[in-house]
Amino acid sequence: WCVLLTLFLPAVPLVFLTLQVGLSNLPFCNLSWLPAWLIGTGSSILSFSALCVVFCVKFCIKKYNNKLEICIAWLMAIVLLFGLVWYMFGCYWTWTSLSDVLNINRDRSGRYEDEGWFNEALEEACVGPVLWFSLFVTIVPFVYVVLILCL
């Protein structure tokens, strides 16, 4: 249980914050994938954590049912694979949006006549809490792995 609590307890607040930020900003960021990514990320973390709890409880009560355990293990593998692929998409969307915003802020000197591109790129980046929270969510796994390895 200690391992379970150490590994998954910090993810619980992240799940609810991720879902809250994604769901509350989905109507306002029509052109951005970031709110949908946050919702998918929160859902996959929640699903994987729930499957881990079920698997650990099943293991602790020592009532073995090989078919059920194999099914849970396969579901965990599928959710984990989805989460990794979804994380890669999120990193791409977040970091390209951040790059666009930084370039726009740097190049707003009036050199470009096409202000429409600037406005469209800002809408696609969903500038504000969604972009910055997405950036935080893409960085957290690296910090989390370093902390786990250092403990």
Summary of the structure (lengths in Angstrom):
residues: 151
radius of gyration: 19.3
end to end distance: 16.9
largest distance: 70.1
contacts: 418
relative contact order: 0.15
helix: 82%
strand: 0%
